[in-house]
């Protein structure tokens, strides 16, 4: 009997690479490329995350919201194309040398303690096509809260104080409170940079070129420069932007001119060297900047990156540096006070409009009210509101006219008076504790009116009518049907005089000019 034989087991067929369908072929070099690209992406992501964590951790942040007191209303406006709002940033250059070997924070210039040596207000337009950078002289004499730690002290009931003393008294919050109270401009973010940060940023750029018409030999700042163009390092740059006693008229105003020329040079240097396209150089610059930076809680590296990219897209001819118009302070000729022309700048910022006489970039759009922003219904009836009307326009009859328009709608008017200070602009409703909703009812009668809390007020509200105040309209919950009286007073602000100009320096201007 023939023994059973098992059927032969077939060996698995091994296909050669050339026998595989075309879609399944994978050459070794393709695999190596895929692995290599994947490895690079992983490294880039890890390094990018590490860089973000590093830079974000460098920044010292403070919560200043509770220290700012009553603030201007944020105008909810956006650009139709960018869907962004205007942005206002306060930059404070502190003369603190904390962390150095100078002891007691004594600076090279013989000053103890930290003060705001430089103050810049940066306004980015909603369409991100232009920027205004305003320098505030540190020797400016302005009204300020008597005690910035007391919420009841405001600019309105404050004292006259030198500008940089605000920082000494209460740091960035006091400086911001004073600025907002003087201008009614909301500050979205602040950045404070000390001497160490300034020097490090200049060094990270590889130096910055400056231009001086005369040689500089200043013992206080240890600075020696020949006339003409010179590329300076961080320490030299610090001396250049601070020196004033041995060059020009020795004033802070002359120093601002040099600071603005220096900032123009920085922008030109960053553009010329393609800073944003050099990751290594960009990281060194950002590491230096964030390492000595103090900001508000809302300004993280991501937000700063967005802002930087917005600025990078603005043409250098549309970045304008402005020196605040001033005149000698009568009580001390070594100090200055703001002239009425300063309001032209503040008005342009509030309304997100170009400075008078400047060329508007092509494609500029007008900021419009956000379609998603709706005002909640009024909750206080006019007959539950008592209001006192103040004519702060300088135009006779305005307070009486406003009072009549309120009375016919059911508001209780406790009289009207003429203000004693300089003319203001627009309408402001001031209210005491617990009266915010009543203030909203009054503000609804004057489109665009601002509301501000004043701890010193009681149950009666104050309605300030300034120049360019809108005519009264009917509030949605008005009482009665009698029509509003026809207005006879138009408090139009006069157009700026032909001799009044706002001098601006563009970022692309020759630094020697």
MOGIVEN-V710417 format. One record per pair of residues at least 12 apart in sequence whose ideal C-beta (glycine too) atoms are under 8 Angstrom apart, sorted by the first residue. I is the first residue (numbers start at 1). J is the second residue. If there is no record, write none. Layout:
i: <I	I>
j: <J	J>
This chain:
i: <51	52	52	54	55	55	55	55	55	56	56	56	58	58	58	58	59	59	59	59	59	59	59	60	60	60	61	61	61	61	61	62	62	62	62	62	63	63	64	64	64	64	64	65	65	67	67	67	67	67	67	68	68	68	68	69	69	69	69	70	70	70	70	70	71	71	72	72	72	72	72	72	73	73	73	74	75	75	76	76	76	77	77	77	77	77	77	78	78	78	78	78	79	79	79	79	79	79	79	80	80	81	81	82	82	82	84	84	84	84	85	85	86	86	86	86	86	86	86	87	87	87	87	87	87	88	88	88	88	88	88	88	88	88	89	89	89	89	89	89	89	89	89	90	90	90	90	90	90	90	90	90	90	90	90	91	91	91	91	91	91	91	91	91	92	92	92	92	92	92	92	92	92	92	93	93	93	93	93	93	93	93	93	94	94	94	94	94	94	94	94	94	95	95	95	95	95	95	95	95	95	96	96	96	96	97	97	97	98	98	99	100	100	107	108	108	108	109	109	109	110	113	114	114	114	115	115	115	115	115	116	116	116	116	116	116	116	117	117	117	118	118	118	118	119	119	119	119	119	119	120	120	120	120	121	121	121	121	121	121	121	123	123	124	124	124	125	125	125	126	126	127	127	127	127	128	128	128	129	129	129	129	129	129	130	130	130	130	130	130	130	130	131	131	131	131	131	132	132	132	132	132	132	132	133	133	133	133	133	133	134	134	134	134	134	135	135	135	135	135	135	135	136	136	136	137	137	137	137	137	137	137	137	138	138	138	138	139	139	139	139	139	139	139	139	140	140	140	140	140	140	140	140	141	141	141	141	141	141	141	141	141	141	142	142	142	142	142	142	142	143	143	143	143	143	143	143	143	143	144	144	144	144	144	144	144	144	144	145	145	145	145	145	146	146	148	148	148	148	148	148	148	149	151	152	152	154	154	155	155	155	155	156	156	157	158	162	163	166	172	172	172	176	183	183	183	184	184	184	184	184	185	185	185	188	189	189	189	189	189	190	190	190	191	191	191	191	192	192	192	193	193	193	193	194	195	196	196	197	197	197	197	197	198	198	198	198	199	199	199	199	199	200	200	200	200	200	201	201	201	201	202	202	202	202	202	202	203	203	203	204	204	204	204	204	204	205	205	205	205	205	205	205	206	206	207	207	207	207	208	208	208	208	208	208	208	209	209	209	209	209	209	209	210	210	210	210	210	210	210	210	210	210	210	210	211	211	211	211	211	211	211	212	212	212	212	212	212	212	213	213	214	214	215	216	216	216	216	217	218	218	218	218	218	219	220	220	221	221	221	221	222	223	223	223	223	225	228	229	229	237	240	240	241	241	241	241	242	243	243	252	253	253	253	256	257	260	260	260	261	261	262	263	263	264	264	264	264	264	264	264	265	267	267	267	268	268	268	268	271	276	276	276	286	315	315	316	316	316	317	317	317	318	318	319	319	320	320	320	320	320	320	321	321	321	321	322	322	322	322	322	322	323	324	324	324	325	325	325	325	325	325	326	326	326	327	340	341	341	341	343	344	344	344	344	345	347	352	355	355	356	356	357	357	358	375	377	378	378	378	378	378	378	378	379	379	379	380	380	380	380	381	381	381	381	382	382	382	382	382	382	382	382	382	383	383	383	383	384	385	385	385	385	385	385	386	386	386	386	386	386	387	387	387	387	387	387	387	387	387	387	387	388	388	388	388	388	388	388	388	388	389	389	389	389	389	389	389	389	389	390	390	390	390	390	390	390	390	391	391	391	391	391	392	392	392	392	392	392	392	393	393	393	393	393	393	393	394	394	395	395	395	395	396	397	397	398	398	398	398	399	399	399	399	400	401	401	401	401	401	402	402	402	402	402	402	403	403	404	405	405	405	405	405	406	406	406	406	408	408	408	408	408	409	409	409	409	409	409	409	410	410	410	411	411	414	419	423	423	423	424	424	424	425	425	425	425	426	426	426	426	426	426	426	427	427	427	427	427	427	427	427	427	427	427	428	428	428	428	428	428	428	429	429	429	429	429	429	429	429	429	429	430	430	430	430	430	430	430	430	431	431	431	431	431	431	431	432	432	432	432	432	432	432	432	432	433	433	435	435	435	436	436	438	439	439	441	441	442	442	444	444	444	445	445	445	445	446	446	446	446	447	447	448	449	465	466	467	467	467	468	468	468	469	471	472	472>
j: <283	301	302	287	283	286	287	290	301	290	300	301	287	290	291	293	290	293	294	295	299	300	301	293	294	295	294	295	296	297	299	172	294	295	296	297	296	297	172	173	176	190	296	296	297	148	149	170	173	174	177	173	176	177	180	145	151	154	177	151	154	452	453	454	180	186	180	184	185	186	450	452	186	450	451	186	186	350	369	370	373	126	352	367	368	369	370	126	367	368	369	370	125	126	127	128	365	367	368	365	368	127	365	126	127	128	126	127	128	310	126	367	123	124	125	126	349	352	367	122	123	124	188	189	307	121	122	123	124	185	186	187	188	349	121	122	124	187	188	189	190	191	307	119	120	121	122	172	175	176	179	187	189	190	191	118	119	120	121	122	190	191	192	193	116	118	119	167	172	175	190	191	192	193	116	117	118	119	120	192	193	194	198	114	115	116	117	167	192	193	194	195	107	109	111	114	115	116	117	194	195	113	114	194	195	194	195	196	114	194	196	195	196	195	220	221	222	220	221	242	220	168	167	168	194	138	164	165	167	168	138	163	164	166	167	168	175	138	164	242	135	138	241	259	135	136	138	163	164	175	133	134	135	136	133	134	136	179	185	187	349	349	352	307	310	311	352	364	367	352	367	363	364	365	367	310	313	314	314	315	318	361	363	364	314	318	319	320	354	360	361	364	311	314	318	319	320	320	322	345	348	349	355	504	260	263	319	320	321	322	322	323	324	345	349	256	259	260	321	322	323	324	163	179	324	163	252	253	256	323	324	326	336	162	163	164	252	162	163	164	251	252	334	335	336	162	163	324	326	335	336	337	338	160	161	162	163	329	331	332	335	336	337	160	161	163	178	182	337	338	155	156	158	159	160	161	178	181	182	158	159	160	161	165	166	174	178	181	158	174	177	178	181	158	159	166	169	170	173	174	177	178	170	455	455	456	181	454	177	178	181	182	181	454	456	181	335	178	178	190	192	294	190	346	349	350	346	350	426	428	450	346	349	350	298	295	296	298	299	303	295	296	299	293	294	295	299	293	294	295	289	292	293	294	292	238	291	292	288	289	291	292	293	234	237	238	292	233	234	235	237	238	234	288	289	291	292	234	285	288	289	232	233	234	237	238	266	233	234	288	281	284	285	287	288	289	266	269	270	273	275	281	285	273	281	231	232	233	237	231	232	237	262	265	266	269	229	230	231	232	265	269	511	225	229	230	231	232	237	240	258	261	262	265	511	228	229	230	261	265	511	512	225	227	228	230	240	247	258	227	512	227	247	227	240	243	246	247	246	239	243	245	246	247	246	243	245	238	239	242	243	239	236	239	240	243	240	512	511	512	262	258	262	255	258	259	262	255	255	258	336	323	326	336	323	323	321	323	505	505	511	511	321	507	321	505	506	507	508	509	511	511	316	319	507	316	507	508	511	316	308	309	312	301	361	508	506	507	508	506	507	508	361	506	506	507	355	358	504	505	506	507	504	505	506	507	345	355	502	503	504	505	503	338	342	345	338	339	341	342	345	502	338	339	342	339	422	496	500	502	425	356	496	500	502	502	425	367	502	504	496	502	501	502	504	444	476	437	440	441	444	475	476	477	437	440	441	437	438	440	441	410	441	477	479	406	409	410	411	441	475	477	478	479	410	411	412	479	438	411	412	438	441	442	461	412	413	414	459	460	461	406	411	412	413	414	429	442	460	461	462	463	413	414	415	416	417	460	461	462	463	402	403	406	413	415	416	417	463	465	416	417	418	419	462	463	464	465	416	417	418	419	465	419	421	423	424	464	465	466	423	424	465	466	467	469	491	423	467	467	489	490	491	489	488	489	465	469	489	491	416	417	418	465	416	472	485	487	488	489	416	446	463	465	469	472	415	416	485	445	472	484	485	487	442	445	463	472	480	482	483	484	485	445	474	475	478	479	480	484	478	479	480	442	445	460	464	466	467	493	464	466	467	466	467	468	493	448	449	450	466	467	468	469	443	446	448	449	450	463	464	465	466	469	470	449	450	451	452	463	464	466	442	443	449	450	451	452	461	462	463	464	451	452	453	454	457	461	462	464	451	452	453	454	457	461	462	453	454	455	456	457	458	459	460	461	453	455	457	459	461	451	453	461	451	461	475	477	461	463	473	475	476	472	473	474	475	469	470	472	473	470	473	470	470	491	491	491	492	493	491	492	493	491	487	484	487>
